[in-house]
Amino acid sequence: SAQIGYEDAAAALAAMNRAPVMTLRVNPRRAVPSAVQAECEAVGAHVERGTLVDDALLVRGSGDPALFAPIAAGRATPQDQASQAVARRATPARPARVLDVASAPGGKATAIAERMEARGTVVAADVTPGRLRRVREAMVRLGLRSVVPVAADGRVLPFADATFDAVLLDAPAAGRGCGAAGPTRATASNPTTSTTSPRSNGCCSPMRRGWCDPVVASCTRSAH
């Protein structure tokens, strides 16, 4: 407190003692936001609606997410509002073939599959085969069969030109929730162009011509 003053120190301690916020994405194939909100409030959690995504649920005091009934039963998934907004933007107006590059743990891939009502196909590609296990676990929990996990390097993807109707890239896709701290979102209508994060160290090279039109490229700037 000598460095920052008593009032600022007390405010910092109070903030650190508050229950963390867990943001939920409701699975529209199994529930509606109002029902999940009521389920959260029934166990004493405080719930607010999202500001960026109006049917996102901001939940405090729900306990261990792994044991929380709406999540365990596939009625909801923890996902920040920035990621939910990107998945909405990337979802085609009709059932389609979508590629999610650097997909694991599969939050956006499963969100797109939910929004397409499990029709069409979402290929969840990730360079690390072990991380695809989390994609498969999410598929089972959410009851989704339209997601196809594929072990593949985003720089050398094993797909022919014009395979997909839409492509989603969220680089560096660290899954640390940096988007809430400072999201930078970009879309590109030119299928020859990809936007990469300043911290991606060039891991996402420009997309090959002809994959899809349009390309949806999403980048999350790290707060570090």
N, C-alpha and C positions, 0 to 999 in steps of 0.2 A: 504493500500500500504506500510505502514511502516513495516509490518511483512513480506511481500513477495517481496517487491520491485516494483517500478513503472512499469517496462516493463512487469513483470509477471501479475500484477494487470490489466493492460490495455489489455493484451492478454486474460485474463480470462473474462473480461467484454465484449470484442468483441465476444468471443465464446458464451457467454450467450445471446447476442443480435442476433445471427444468427438464422434464421428460423430453427426449428427442422426438421429432416429428417423423412419422413414417407416412409416405405418400402412397396411396393405393390406386391401381388401375382396376376397375371393375370389369370382369369378363362378361360381356353382354349376352353370351350364349348360356350363361348360368344364373345371372342375377341382374338386378338394376341397382344404381347407386343408392337410392333411398333405402332399399332393403339391407344392403351391406352397411350403410350408415347406422341404421337401427340396430343391427347385430353388434356393431362396435360399441354403441352407446349402452347396450344392454349389459356389457361387461365392465362398464364404468369408464370407457375411453371417451376423450373429448374429440369431436370431429368437426372439421370445417371443410367447406367446398374450396376447390382450387380457384386461383385467380387467372392462371394462364389456360388451364383446361377446366372447364366449369364442372365436369362430372368426376374429376379427380377428388379423392378424399384425403385430407390431411389429418392424420390420426395421432393423438398423444395418449400414452398410458394403456396401450394394448398388451404390453408384455412381450414375451419372446415371439418374434414373427413366425418362427418355425412351428410353434404350437398354436398359433392364432387360427381359429376355425375357418374364417373366410379364405385365408391363404391356403391352408392345408387341403381344403375341399375344392380348390380351384375356382372359387367365386371371385377372387381378387389376386393381384400380383403387386408386390412392392415395385414402384417405378416412379422416378421423379417427373414433375410436370413437363420439363423441357423435353425429356425423352418421349413422353406420351404425345406431345405436340408434334414432334418430328415424325413419329409413326403415323399419326393422322394425315400429315401432309404427304407422306410417301404412299399411302394406301390408294390404289386406283379406284376410279368410280365404279368399276365393274370387276368381277372376279378375273384375276389375271395371273401372270407368271412374274414373281417378284424375287429379286436377288438381294439378300442382306449380306454385305461384305463385312468381315471381322465381326461376326454375329454374336458369338458367345458373350454372355450366358443366355442370349436369346430373347431378351426383353422386347426389343422392337420387332423381331421376326414373329413372335407369338402375338404381339399386339396387332400387327397387320393381318395375321391369319384370323384373329377374332373379328376384326372389322370387316373382313371379306366373308364372314359367316362360315369359315372353314371350307369355302370353295376356292377354286384356283389352287396355286402352289406357291409356297414361300420357301426358297432355298436358303438355308442358314449356313453360310460358308465361314469357316474359321481355319487359320493356319495350324492351330494346335489341336490335334485329335482329342486329347484329354479334356479340353474345355468344352467340347461338344457333348460330353456327358451331361452337363448342366442344361444344355438345350433339350436333350432327350427327356430329362427329368421334368422340365417345364411342360413339354408336350404331353406327357402322361398326366401330370397334375391338372392341366387345363382341358384335357380331352381333345387335343388337336391332332389330326392325322394329315393335315395339309402342309405341315412343315417338314422339310427334308434336310437333315443335317448333312453337310458335305465337308470333308477335310480338304481344304484348298488354300493356297497362297493367293491373296488378292492381287498380287502383281502378275501372276501367271494362272489365270483361271481356266479350268478345263471345259469351257463352254463355247459353242459356236456363236458367231455373230447373230444378232437379232433373236437370241434365245428368250430374252426377258422383255416384259412390257415396262418395267420400272426397276431401278437399281438404287439401293440405299447404302450409303457409306457414312459411318459415324466414327471418325478417327480422332484420337488414338483408341477410343472404345475401351478405356481402362476400367469402366464400371465403378468409378469412385464417387459418382454424383457431382462431378465438377460443374455440370451444366447449370445447376442451381446457383453456383457462385458467380458464374459469368458466361452464359451461353452465347455462342456466336453461331448463327444459323445461316446457311446459304443454299440457294437452289440454283441449278444450272439447267438451262433448256438445251444446251449444246451437248450431244452425246460424246463428244471428243474431250470433254473437260471434266475434271474432278477437282474439288476443293479439298485441301488437306490442312490439318491443324499445324500451327507453328511448332508444336512439340512432337509431331509425328515422325520427325527425322527422316522424311522422305519415304516412309514405309508404304505409302499409298501412291503409286505412280499414276500418271494420267491414264484414264480409261481408254481402252481400245475403241476405235470407231465402230459403230454399228451394233453395240450391245443392246441399246434401247434408246427410245426417244419418247419422253424426256428422261434424263438422268436426274435423280434426286440425290444431291450430295449434302450431307449434314456434318458439320464439324463442331466439336465442343472445345472451347478454349479452356485450358487448365488454369486454375487460379493460382498456381505456384509461381 
